[in-house]
Amino acid sequence: MKNKTIDFRREGGESVEKKNNQKKWIVLGVFLLIIGGVFLYLSTRAEEPVPMVSADLLPGLRDASDIEIAERAQEIADANYFTLQIAPTATFENGEATGSIEIVNPGTNVYPIAVDITLADSDEVIYSSGSIHPNQQIVGAKLDKPLEKGEYVAIARVNIYDPETNERQGITEAELSIIVQN
């Protein structure tokens, strides 16, 4: 007796096994499309940043608009910003003459400054400016200690003061050359 394979067919003439295979591929394709769509959505979704405002930094602005917060933050940044302009070389005709010391405390600063110039090799103070307020400058001065002819390496120590308490808030330094011609 011979074994016969019976092929069950539906009305369309396809086998049940083939139809089940097609369903599996369709379900897999739909599943992959859903996964791909979710991935695409999550990767392209723009997250809107939530601004964090410190109560210590900006007191009294709890219900302020973004513009008000930005303006107040800029005011604080401007108050803490410091710039200095100092010429890298100061030239003197002789050790006792008025020379080309140039120090500018720009109007954008809120801090008064005082500059002490010392010789780099001895730390000896050869010039002290006194108070220079914002929007003031020194464009020429005599040395407090006369120097002989020559070129000297010097350090300008800029003392930064609080405008209300006159307490020193910080120090910055700049190197410069002092040239005495005769």
Backbone as ProteinMPNN parsed JSONL, in Angstrom:
{"seq_chain_A": "MKNKTIDFRREGGESVEKKNNQKKWIVLGVFLLIIGGVFLYLSTRAEEPVPMVSADLLPGLRDASDIEIAERAQEIADANYFTLQIAPTATFENGEATGSIEIVNPGTNVYPIAVDITLADSDEVIYSSGSIHPNQQIVGAKLDKPLEKGEYVAIARVNIYDPETNERQGITEAELSIIVQN", "coords_chain_A": {"N_chain_A": [[0.802, -1.143, 0.0], [0.491, 2.147, -0.779], [1.554, 5.307, 0.511], [-0.276, 8.194, 0.514], [-0.117, 11.658, 0.068], [-2.191, 14.035, 1.245], [-3.451, 16.954, 0.015], [-4.736, 19.721, 1.321], [-6.842, 22.15, 0.203], [-7.975, 25.469, -0.081], [-10.725, 27.498, -1.088], [-9.561, 29.279, -2.889], [-7.546, 27.831, -3.903], [-5.077, 27.653, -2.658], [-2.683, 26.195, -0.455], [-3.174, 25.363, 3.021], [-0.953, 25.593, 4.622], [0.739, 27.325, 3.183], [-0.791, 29.618, 3.248], [-0.796, 30.166, 5.974], [1.918, 30.773, 6.294], [2.092, 33.153, 4.845], [0.498, 34.811, 6.422], [2.06, 34.944, 8.731], [4.293, 36.383, 7.795], [3.099, 38.795, 7.109], [2.148, 39.684, 9.607], [4.621, 39.93, 10.928], [5.806, 41.938, 9.347], [4.034, 44.117, 9.799], [4.449, 44.412, 12.541], [7.194, 45.135, 12.579], [7.009, 47.563, 11.206], [5.526, 49.062, 13.055], [7.301, 49.115, 15.243], [9.439, 50.486, 14.024], [8.162, 52.943, 13.475], [7.61, 53.872, 16.085], [10.238, 54.134, 17.051], [11.211, 56.09, 15.258], [9.532, 58.232, 15.914], [10.253, 58.705, 18.612], [12.95, 59.364, 18.332], [12.971, 61.69, 16.814], [11.482, 63.489, 18.148], [11.203, 66.624, 19.492], [12.567, 67.775, 22.375], [11.48, 70.101, 24.632], [13.338, 72.382, 26.378], [13.268, 72.924, 29.871], [13.367, 75.85, 31.611], [15.576, 76.488, 34.298], [15.565, 78.345, 37.137], [17.417, 79.827, 39.563], [16.512, 80.517, 42.855], [18.133, 81.941, 44.537], [19.775, 83.319, 42.8], [18.069, 84.9, 41.253], [16.127, 86.492, 42.964], [12.706, 87.175, 43.804], [11.574, 86.886, 41.301], [9.738, 84.921, 40.791], [7.285, 84.447, 39.361], [7.885, 85.522, 36.924], [8.141, 86.477, 33.455], [9.787, 84.841, 30.654], [11.284, 86.761, 29.309], [11.618, 88.799, 31.226], [13.126, 87.407, 33.109], [15.415, 86.848, 31.588], [16.341, 89.472, 31.144], [16.95, 90.289, 33.768], [18.895, 88.398, 34.451], [20.864, 89.164, 32.624], [21.501, 91.697, 33.623], [22.716, 90.963, 36.048], [24.877, 89.504, 35.053], [26.226, 91.529, 33.636], [26.969, 93.162, 35.771], [28.871, 91.597, 36.965], [30.862, 91.413, 35.148], [34.096, 92.164, 34.004], [36.437, 94.255, 32.494], [39.62, 95.326, 31.279], [41.855, 97.741, 30.092], [45.125, 98.055, 29.218], [48.166, 99.463, 28.254], [50.772, 97.601, 26.715], [53.357, 98.506, 26.827], [55.211, 101.03, 28.425], [56.625, 104.125, 27.966], [59.303, 106.292, 28.822], [60.87, 109.464, 28.748], [63.005, 110.105, 30.438], [64.014, 108.87, 33.694], [62.576, 110.448, 35.467], [60.624, 111.807, 34.164], [57.308, 112.48, 32.812], [55.569, 109.741, 31.553], [54.303, 107.371, 29.087], [52.214, 105.823, 30.349], [49.359, 103.897, 30.06], [46.21, 103.314, 31.151], [43.002, 102.05, 31.262], [39.8, 102.106, 32.608], [37.056, 100.84, 31.515], [33.766, 102.164, 30.71], [31.91, 100.143, 30.777], [32.43, 98.593, 32.949], [31.585, 98.086, 36.408], [33.101, 98.314, 38.57], [35.427, 100.119, 40.554], [38.971, 100.527, 40.151], [42.411, 100.047, 41.19], [45.743, 100.454, 40.321], [48.855, 98.959, 40.744], [52.163, 99.126, 39.807], [54.858, 97.018, 39.599], [58.343, 96.148, 39.658], [59.34, 93.256, 37.989], [61.51, 91.648, 38.737], [62.215, 92.45, 41.332], [59.979, 93.031, 42.809], [59.44, 95.564, 43.624], [57.516, 98.448, 44.132], [56.853, 100.734, 41.633], [55.021, 102.458, 40.667], [51.85, 103.741, 41.57], [48.486, 103.967, 40.938], [46.251, 104.996, 42.276], [42.717, 105.464, 42.82], [40.744, 104.432, 40.086], [37.934, 105.054, 38.498], [35.02, 103.543, 36.851], [34.877, 104.331, 33.396], [36.976, 106.084, 33.455], [40.389, 107.094, 32.846], [43.971, 106.735, 32.661], [46.418, 108.4, 30.988], [48.982, 109.184, 30.981], [51.759, 109.462, 33.182], [53.979, 110.051, 35.993], [56.644, 108.061, 37.249], [56.627, 106.673, 40.526], [58.963, 105.936, 41.692], [61.986, 106.839, 40.508], [63.68, 105.548, 37.62], [66.681, 104.181, 36.186], [68.22, 104.539, 32.913], [67.054, 102.173, 30.521], [65.481, 98.958, 29.854], [62.728, 97.486, 31.399], [61.098, 94.701, 32.876], [57.85, 94.561, 34.003], [55.124, 94.206, 36.346], [51.724, 94.758, 36.298], [49.552, 95.077, 38.812], [46.252, 94.764, 39.229], [43.908, 95.94, 41.298], [40.676, 95.211, 42.23], [37.755, 96.774, 43.25], [34.828, 96.79, 45.37], [32.099, 98.803, 44.512], [30.352, 99.849, 46.417], [31.115, 99.136, 49.063], [33.813, 99.534, 49.055], [35.626, 97.523, 49.48], [38.235, 95.263, 48.643], [37.711, 93.181, 45.891], [38.963, 91.484, 44.184], [41.951, 90.522, 42.352], [43.874, 91.073, 39.476], [46.447, 90.464, 37.072], [48.828, 91.914, 34.807], [51.441, 91.717, 32.462], [53.98, 94.055, 31.611], [56.181, 96.224, 29.717], [58.624, 98.511, 30.749], [60.148, 101.283, 29.499], [62.915, 103.279, 29.734], [64.339, 105.963, 28.281], [66.579, 107.79, 28.49]], "CA_chain_A": [[0.0, 0.0, 0.0], [1.237, 3.381, -0.933], [1.067, 6.462, 1.277], [-0.597, 9.347, -0.307], [-0.204, 12.936, 0.771], [-3.428, 14.728, 0.881], [-3.247, 18.403, -0.01], [-6.001, 20.425, 1.567], [-6.841, 23.45, -0.452], [-9.153, 26.298, 0.151], [-11.445, 27.845, -2.305], [-8.672, 29.939, -3.837], [-6.612, 26.866, -4.431], [-3.797, 27.68, -1.961], [-2.632, 25.26, 0.658], [-3.326, 25.977, 4.337], [0.394, 25.881, 5.106], [1.21, 28.501, 2.475], [-1.593, 30.73, 3.736], [-0.291, 30.464, 7.315], [3.211, 31.426, 6.104], [1.831, 34.526, 4.416], [-0.006, 35.548, 7.584], [3.197, 35.199, 9.616], [5.096, 37.457, 7.208], [2.327, 40.045, 7.201], [2.179, 40.095, 11.015], [5.987, 40.366, 11.196], [5.989, 43.219, 8.66], [3.28, 45.145, 10.536], [5.15, 44.591, 13.811], [8.412, 45.901, 12.305], [6.591, 48.929, 10.877], [5.14, 49.729, 14.306], [8.545, 49.354, 15.985], [10.154, 51.545, 13.307], [7.436, 54.197, 13.691], [7.843, 54.31, 17.467], [11.626, 54.576, 17.116], [11.301, 57.347, 14.525], [8.847, 59.242, 16.716], [11.042, 59.022, 19.798], [14.242, 59.958, 17.983], [12.81, 63.01, 16.203], [10.663, 64.332, 19.011], [11.984, 67.721, 20.058], [12.301, 68.009, 23.782], [11.554, 71.513, 24.954], [14.023, 72.512, 27.659], [12.57, 73.636, 30.929], [14.345, 76.73, 32.239], [15.754, 76.382, 35.742], [15.956, 79.635, 37.672], [17.787, 79.731, 40.971], [15.88, 81.525, 43.699], [19.2, 82.782, 45.079], [20.3, 84.161, 41.734], [17.062, 85.847, 40.785], [15.031, 86.571, 43.928], [11.572, 88.018, 43.457], [11.125, 86.687, 39.922], [9.095, 83.605, 40.771], [6.281, 84.347, 38.298], [8.302, 86.407, 35.84], [8.173, 85.906, 32.105], [11.132, 84.499, 30.186], [11.981, 87.997, 28.943], [12.016, 89.455, 32.47], [14.206, 86.607, 33.691], [16.608, 87.067, 30.761], [16.832, 90.826, 31.403], [17.552, 90.31, 35.111], [20.129, 87.615, 34.379], [21.845, 89.981, 31.909], [21.946, 92.729, 34.565], [23.645, 90.333, 36.983], [26.097, 89.182, 34.302], [26.927, 92.785, 33.367], [27.553, 93.641, 37.024], [30.004, 90.741, 37.309], [31.788, 91.412, 34.021], [35.168, 93.129, 34.208], [37.45, 94.351, 31.444], [40.689, 96.274, 31.574], [42.728, 98.053, 28.967], [46.411, 98.577, 29.673], [49.161, 99.387, 27.18], [51.812, 96.638, 27.086], [54.645, 99.193, 26.956], [55.186, 102.416, 28.911], [57.903, 104.726, 27.593], [59.63, 107.526, 29.537], [62.033, 110.194, 28.223], [64.022, 109.792, 31.449], [63.417, 108.231, 34.858], [61.753, 111.362, 36.262], [59.671, 112.483, 33.277], [55.998, 111.87, 32.602], [55.652, 108.751, 30.476], [53.084, 106.952, 28.373], [51.422, 104.779, 31.014], [47.958, 103.977, 29.627], [45.329, 102.392, 31.87], [41.611, 102.452, 31.044], [38.725, 101.355, 33.253], [35.952, 101.167, 30.61], [32.451, 102.462, 31.278], [31.12, 98.913, 30.92], [32.703, 98.045, 34.282], [30.923, 98.73, 37.54], [34.051, 98.285, 39.671], [36.621, 100.954, 40.521], [40.216, 99.759, 40.241], [43.653, 100.74, 41.515], [46.812, 99.681, 39.689], [50.222, 99.081, 41.26], [53.138, 98.546, 38.882], [56.068, 96.602, 40.31], [59.375, 95.516, 38.838], [59.166, 91.804, 38.078], [62.634, 90.977, 39.398], [62.4, 92.841, 42.735], [58.66, 93.264, 43.422], [59.436, 96.938, 44.126], [56.451, 99.253, 43.53], [57.387, 101.934, 40.983], [53.901, 103.345, 40.336], [50.515, 103.425, 42.095], [47.557, 104.85, 40.239], [45.117, 105.511, 43.034], [41.429, 104.948, 42.344], [40.315, 104.715, 38.71], [36.529, 104.642, 38.436], [34.567, 103.204, 35.497], [34.864, 105.406, 32.408], [38.123, 106.957, 33.68], [41.622, 106.535, 32.303], [45.246, 107.411, 32.876], [47.123, 108.346, 29.703], [50.368, 109.578, 31.202], [52.052, 109.646, 34.603], [55.368, 109.92, 36.419], [56.911, 106.926, 38.125], [56.811, 107.028, 41.934], [60.383, 105.693, 41.955], [62.716, 107.046, 39.252], [64.486, 104.426, 37.134], [67.799, 104.481, 35.294], [68.005, 104.192, 31.511], [66.991, 100.737, 30.271], [64.166, 98.333, 29.661], [62.386, 96.723, 32.593], [59.875, 93.894, 32.865], [57.052, 94.963, 35.158], [53.817, 93.57, 36.535], [50.649, 95.657, 36.727], [48.573, 94.388, 39.665], [45.007, 95.521, 39.188], [43.045, 95.653, 42.439], [39.289, 95.487, 41.861], [37.046, 97.111, 44.485], [33.37, 96.873, 45.391], [31.774, 100.228, 44.452], [29.563, 100.278, 47.573], [31.832, 98.943, 50.334], [35.233, 99.83, 48.81], [36.455, 96.374, 49.834], [38.842, 94.634, 47.472], [36.968, 92.008, 45.436], [39.829, 90.586, 43.434], [43.195, 91.046, 41.779], [44.33, 90.47, 38.231], [47.77, 90.975, 36.736], [49.232, 91.984, 33.404], [52.867, 92.02, 32.316], [54.264, 95.129, 30.672], [57.575, 96.665, 29.62], [58.89, 99.917, 31.055], [61.346, 101.704, 28.761], [63.446, 104.595, 30.097], [65.22, 106.227, 27.142], [67.826, 108.496, 28.846]], "C_chain_A": [[0.871, 1.24, 0.0], [0.634, 4.47, -0.076], [0.832, 7.605, 0.324], [-0.647, 10.589, 0.567], [-1.44, 13.629, 0.274], [-3.16, 16.222, 1.021], [-4.597, 19.064, 0.175], [-5.899, 21.81, 0.965], [-8.11, 24.199, -0.113], [-9.768, 26.626, -1.189], [-10.539, 28.474, -3.34], [-7.642, 28.999, -4.399], [-5.268, 26.873, -3.724], [-3.833, 26.7, -0.813], [-2.726, 26.035, 1.967], [-1.96, 26.399, 4.863], [0.942, 27.155, 4.466], [0.486, 29.742, 2.982], [-1.115, 31.146, 5.125], [1.062, 31.173, 7.242], [3.028, 32.891, 5.722], [1.357, 35.376, 5.59], [1.143, 35.895, 8.531], [4.043, 36.362, 9.094], [4.382, 38.801, 7.292], [2.365, 40.577, 8.634], [3.571, 40.616, 11.376], [6.254, 41.737, 10.564], [5.282, 44.355, 9.382], [3.98, 45.454, 11.86], [6.416, 45.435, 13.62], [8.094, 47.351, 11.942], [6.221, 49.711, 12.139], [6.387, 50.076, 15.12], [9.333, 50.494, 15.335], [9.49, 52.901, 13.508], [7.653, 54.752, 15.089], [9.268, 54.841, 17.612], [11.799, 55.932, 16.431], [10.665, 58.481, 15.323], [9.705, 59.67, 17.906], [12.356, 59.715, 19.455], [14.108, 61.356, 17.384], [11.991, 63.961, 17.053], [11.561, 65.382, 19.651], [11.574, 67.921, 21.51], [12.477, 69.488, 24.058], [12.214, 71.659, 26.315], [13.199, 73.331, 28.645], [13.585, 74.528, 31.625], [14.359, 76.546, 33.753], [16.27, 77.725, 36.236], [16.225, 79.477, 39.156], [17.128, 80.855, 41.75], [16.928, 82.458, 44.294], [19.712, 83.766, 44.039], [19.317, 85.252, 41.343], [15.901, 85.945, 41.773], [13.929, 87.496, 43.434], [11.057, 87.837, 42.048], [10.393, 85.359, 39.76], [8.127, 83.449, 39.599], [6.625, 85.225, 37.104], [8.278, 85.682, 34.503], [9.619, 85.589, 31.734], [11.94, 85.751, 29.857], [12.466, 88.72, 30.197], [13.175, 88.719, 33.134], [15.498, 86.836, 32.917], [17.201, 88.454, 31.014], [17.537, 90.906, 32.755], [18.87, 89.531, 35.115], [21.223, 88.406, 33.664], [22.38, 91.092, 32.806], [22.984, 92.163, 35.535], [24.963, 90.011, 36.284], [26.906, 90.447, 34.025], [27.623, 93.307, 34.621], [28.783, 92.827, 37.414], [31.071, 90.697, 36.225], [32.843, 92.491, 34.248], [36.123, 93.089, 33.025], [38.451, 95.425, 31.849], [41.471, 96.504, 30.295], [44.0, 98.669, 29.54], [47.419, 98.4, 28.536], [50.291, 98.455, 27.616], [53.196, 97.264, 27.274], [54.407, 100.615, 27.458], [56.578, 102.998, 28.669], [58.074, 106.063, 28.314], [60.88, 108.135, 28.921], [63.234, 109.955, 29.144], [63.287, 109.265, 32.68], [62.512, 109.108, 35.691], [60.686, 112.069, 35.436], [58.323, 111.765, 33.266], [56.099, 110.942, 31.398], [54.281, 108.328, 29.982], [52.365, 105.773, 29.035], [49.973, 104.964, 30.58], [47.15, 102.883, 30.308], [43.91, 102.915, 31.708], [40.696, 101.514, 31.818], [37.462, 101.7, 32.46], [34.63, 101.408, 31.345], [31.57, 101.242, 31.437], [31.354, 98.246, 32.267], [31.853, 98.761, 35.32], [31.891, 98.875, 38.713], [35.143, 99.334, 39.507], [37.859, 100.07, 40.684], [41.335, 100.663, 40.754], [44.777, 99.846, 40.999], [48.147, 100.005, 40.354], [51.14, 98.399, 40.26], [54.414, 98.273, 39.668], [57.074, 96.044, 39.31], [59.296, 94.013, 39.062], [60.29, 91.136, 38.865], [62.779, 91.318, 40.882], [61.088, 93.027, 43.494], [58.551, 94.668, 44.03], [58.372, 97.75, 43.379], [57.07, 100.518, 42.948], [56.285, 102.91, 40.583], [52.626, 102.825, 40.994], [49.547, 104.446, 41.527], [46.585, 105.577, 41.152], [43.852, 104.98, 42.385], [41.138, 105.395, 40.91], [38.896, 104.168, 38.595], [36.144, 104.254, 37.006], [34.464, 104.464, 34.634], [35.944, 106.464, 32.695], [39.366, 106.273, 33.124], [42.826, 107.352, 32.745], [46.009, 107.267, 31.562], [48.569, 108.826, 29.811], [50.581, 109.825, 32.682], [53.553, 109.555, 34.833], [55.481, 108.683, 37.289], [57.087, 107.432, 39.556], [58.27, 106.843, 42.352], [61.122, 105.848, 40.625], [63.59, 105.838, 38.905], [65.609, 104.939, 36.244], [67.409, 104.087, 33.869], [67.994, 102.672, 31.361], [65.565, 100.252, 30.058], [63.917, 97.385, 30.83], [61.111, 95.917, 32.354], [59.125, 94.234, 34.148], [55.73, 94.203, 35.18], [52.841, 94.642, 36.998], [49.644, 94.822, 37.509], [47.344, 95.276, 39.752], [44.131, 95.049, 40.341], [41.635, 96.109, 42.087], [38.491, 95.658, 43.149], [35.532, 97.127, 44.297], [32.989, 98.353, 45.413], [31.004, 100.734, 45.678], [30.358, 100.208, 48.874], [33.299, 99.337, 50.252], [36.161, 98.717, 49.285], [37.005, 95.747, 48.559], [38.108, 93.335, 47.158], [37.841, 91.017, 44.693], [41.056, 91.309, 42.923], [43.426, 90.329, 40.455], [45.661, 91.128, 37.883], [47.992, 90.984, 35.235], [50.713, 92.348, 33.368], [53.028, 93.163, 31.33], [55.747, 95.463, 30.708], [57.64, 98.148, 29.947], [60.198, 100.266, 30.347], [61.706, 103.122, 29.199], [64.537, 104.896, 29.075], [66.541, 106.896, 27.518], [68.086, 108.401, 30.328]], "O_chain_A": [[1.868, 1.327, 0.717], [-0.584, 4.579, 0.068], [1.648, 7.918, -0.543], [-1.167, 10.554, 1.682], [-1.687, 13.781, -0.922], [-2.687, 16.676, 2.063], [-5.477, 18.984, -0.682], [-4.942, 22.542, 1.22], [-9.169, 23.613, 0.11], [-9.388, 26.114, -2.242], [-10.711, 28.244, -4.537], [-6.919, 29.375, -5.321], [-4.37, 26.149, -4.154], [-4.896, 26.411, -0.264], [-2.398, 27.221, 2.018], [-1.832, 27.455, 5.484], [1.548, 27.977, 5.153], [1.095, 30.802, 3.127], [-1.035, 32.337, 5.425], [1.329, 32.075, 8.036], [3.736, 33.763, 6.225], [1.768, 36.528, 5.735], [1.198, 37.001, 9.069], [4.46, 37.225, 9.867], [5.017, 39.829, 7.523], [2.587, 41.768, 8.855], [3.69, 41.634, 12.056], [6.866, 42.599, 11.194], [5.852, 45.431, 9.561], [4.092, 46.615, 12.253], [6.68, 46.345, 14.406], [8.826, 48.263, 12.326], [6.565, 50.885, 12.27], [6.517, 51.192, 15.625], [9.837, 51.373, 16.033], [10.179, 53.905, 13.692], [7.857, 55.954, 15.264], [9.481, 55.884, 18.23], [12.46, 56.821, 16.968], [11.221, 59.577, 15.391], [9.861, 60.863, 18.169], [12.822, 60.567, 20.212], [15.059, 62.135, 17.447], [11.832, 65.129, 16.697], [12.566, 65.049, 20.279], [10.417, 68.194, 21.827], [13.521, 70.061, 23.745], [11.714, 71.125, 27.305], [12.529, 74.297, 28.28], [14.566, 74.029, 32.176], [13.315, 76.46, 34.4], [17.319, 78.186, 35.786], [15.356, 79.042, 39.912], [17.184, 82.015, 41.343], [16.65, 83.633, 44.532], [20.042, 84.908, 44.36], [19.707, 86.4, 41.127], [14.792, 85.52, 41.45], [14.189, 88.475, 42.735], [10.168, 88.579, 41.63], [10.438, 84.75, 38.692], [8.148, 82.426, 38.916], [5.735, 85.626, 36.353], [8.38, 84.457, 34.429], [10.554, 86.014, 32.413], [13.145, 85.795, 30.101], [13.598, 89.203, 30.233], [14.097, 89.344, 33.658], [16.56, 87.001, 33.517], [18.421, 88.601, 31.091], [18.599, 91.519, 32.872], [19.848, 89.969, 35.721], [22.389, 88.33, 34.052], [23.57, 91.403, 32.766], [24.001, 92.8, 35.81], [26.037, 90.217, 36.849], [28.129, 90.444, 34.162], [28.734, 93.832, 34.546], [29.651, 93.331, 38.127], [32.081, 90.009, 36.377], [32.513, 93.609, 34.642], [36.564, 92.019, 32.607], [38.156, 96.308, 32.654], [41.715, 95.58, 29.52], [43.956, 99.671, 30.254], [47.514, 97.33, 27.936], [50.723, 98.511, 28.767], [54.099, 96.628, 27.816], [53.516, 101.314, 26.977], [57.581, 102.438, 29.109], [57.14, 106.858, 28.412], [61.836, 107.425, 28.607], [64.333, 109.645, 28.684], [62.057, 109.224, 32.693], [61.759, 108.608, 36.527], [59.917, 112.861, 35.981], [58.215, 110.602, 33.656], [56.646, 111.311, 30.358], [53.251, 108.855, 30.402], [51.956, 104.833, 28.354], [49.417, 106.055, 30.711], [47.366, 101.692, 30.081], [43.64, 104.085, 31.982], [40.796, 100.292, 31.706], [36.855, 102.743, 32.701], [34.416, 100.915, 32.452], [30.576, 101.293, 32.162], [30.55, 97.413, 32.687], [31.451, 99.908, 35.124], [31.553, 99.482, 39.729], [35.734, 99.437, 38.432], [37.792, 98.997, 41.283], [41.213, 101.888, 40.75], [44.766, 98.634, 41.212], [48.517, 101.169, 40.506], [50.931, 97.239, 39.903], [54.974, 99.161, 40.311], [56.702, 95.535, 38.253], [59.197, 93.554, 40.2], [60.05, 90.165, 39.582], [63.402, 90.559, 41.623], [61.104, 93.167, 44.717], [57.672, 94.924, 44.853], [58.329, 97.744, 42.149], [57.725, 101.283, 43.657], [56.564, 104.048, 40.207], [52.353, 101.624, 40.98], [49.772, 105.652, 41.63], [46.139, 106.676, 40.823], [43.918, 104.135, 41.493], [41.267, 106.57, 40.569], [38.691, 102.955, 38.596], [36.853, 104.593, 36.058], [34.02, 105.516, 35.093], [35.839, 107.6, 32.235], [39.404, 105.055, 32.952], [42.702, 108.508, 33.148], [46.222, 106.155, 31.079], [49.289, 108.859, 28.813], [49.694, 110.338, 33.365], [54.299, 109.053, 33.992], [54.534, 108.304, 37.979], [57.642, 108.51, 39.765], [58.75, 107.519, 43.262], [60.899, 105.06, 39.706], [64.163, 105.194, 39.784], [65.496, 105.999, 35.629], [66.412, 103.4, 33.647], [68.797, 101.969, 31.974], [64.601, 101.018, 30.079], [64.78, 96.589, 31.199], [60.171, 96.39, 31.716], [59.692, 94.201, 35.24], [55.288, 93.644, 34.176], [53.099, 95.348, 37.972], [48.966, 93.964, 36.943], [47.391, 96.387, 40.28], [43.671, 93.907, 40.36], [41.426, 97.256, 41.692], [38.535, 94.802, 44.033], [35.024, 97.435, 43.219], [33.502, 99.097, 46.249], [31.007, 101.935, 45.948], [30.283, 101.121, 49.697], [33.962, 99.46, 51.282], [37.356, 98.946, 49.472], [36.331, 95.706, 47.529], [37.907, 92.495, 48.035], [37.497, 89.84, 44.584], [41.186, 92.527, 43.042], [43.197, 89.125, 40.338], [45.959, 92.226, 38.352], [47.427, 90.178, 34.496], [51.178, 93.182, 34.145], [52.308, 93.241, 30.335], [56.473, 95.042, 31.608], [56.818, 98.938, 29.482], [61.226, 99.624, 30.569], [60.908, 104.048, 29.056], [65.538, 104.183, 29.0], [67.559, 106.585, 26.899], [69.084, 108.932, 30.815]]}, "name": "protein", "num_of_chains": 1, "seq": "MKNKTIDFRREGGESVEKKNNQKKWIVLGVFLLIIGGVFLYLSTRAEEPVPMVSADLLPGLRDASDIEIAERAQEIADANYFTLQIAPTATFENGEATGSIEIVNPGTNVYPIAVDITLADSDEVIYSSGSIHPNQQIVGAKLDKPLEKGEYVAIARVNIYDPETNERQGITEAELSIIVQN"}
